[in-house]
Amino acid sequence: MLQVNGISKTFNKGTINEKMALNKLSLELDEGDFVTVIGGNGAGKSTMLNALAGVFQVDEGDIIIDGLNVTFMPEYKRAKFLGRVFQDPMMGTAANMGIDENLALAYRRGKFRGLGSGITHKERQHYKELLSVLGLGLENRITSKVGLLSGGQRQAITLLMATLKRPKLLFLDEHTAALDPKTAATVLDATKKIVDKDNLTTLMITHNMKDAIAIGNRLVMLNNGQVILDIKGEDKKKLTVDDLLHKFAQASGEEFTNDRVLLS
């Protein structure tokens, strides 16, 4: 479903602030892979997602989604293949619109918009069924303004909106980092349900090593813009945080010193 072949990206070339964010990074995802991505500050995690989403063009290498080379395709055209949830719960929804209206916007993405009636009864029932999967009781508040909801509830709705059209790739950019632990666990549980139900190919960046180990079928660690660890199957199931730190030290030749990750 995804082939990333030796992509590189350097920001502020030729200046004192020159920074190589991606260094010939390669990665392949089969359809249905749920890959958690971890790494220290500046490892290239979010830069990789931005490159794949087309936020900027890479300096070299190729990005292929489901057999289509999208390396030079602009962001707005790639958007039809992708679903993405950001760290900030406020980014993915329209606060002054109802839950049903937000879902309708996502459902109609890419479709012709005429002058017909608004949300039909059949549509609203469909949205209620989808909301019930989240386990947050939002199916009973479907006309409530999204701005009245908690951050965790908004993030769960954003997740639903990002997956409503079953994207070829789902990008989760630390989508629980701004939430308290209990709410984060609820959103992660909803994430697993939605990904499993539709067998979505997913890349999830996280700063939580325990979540990275427990969730998905693969774990990828980045360092200095490169993939230094790719652990899958039974090897991933047997991992502990201590194992992961040891493997990082072996692969990179340095200690893992990111406080945010270690404290989580």
Sequence and secondary structure as in RCSB ss.txt:
>XXXX:A:sequence
MLQVNGISKTFNKGTINEKMALNKLSLELDEGDFVTVIGGNGAGKSTMLNALAGVFQVDEGDIIIDGLNVTFMPE
YKRAKFLGRVFQDPMMGTAANMGIDENLALAYRRGKFRGLGSGITHKERQHYKELLSVLGLGLENRITSKVGLLS
GGQRQAITLLMATLKRPKLLFLDEHTAALDPKTAATVLDATKKIVDKDNLTTLMITHNMKDAIAIGNRLVMLNNG
QVILDIKGEDKKKLTVDDLLHKFAQASGEEFTNDRVLLS
>XXXX:A:secstr
 EEEEEEEEEESTTSTT EEEEEEEEEEE TT EEEEE  TTSSHHHHHHHHHTSS  SEEEEEETTEE TT  H
HHHGGGEEEE S TTSSS TTSBHHHHHHHHHTTTS   S  SS HHHHHHHHHHHHHHTSSGGGGTTSBGGGS 
HHHHHHHHHHHHHTT  SEEEEESTTTTS HHHHHHHHHHHHHHHHHHT  EEEE S HHHHHHSSSEEEEEETT
EEEEEEEHHHHHT  HHHHHHHHHHHHSS    HHHHH 
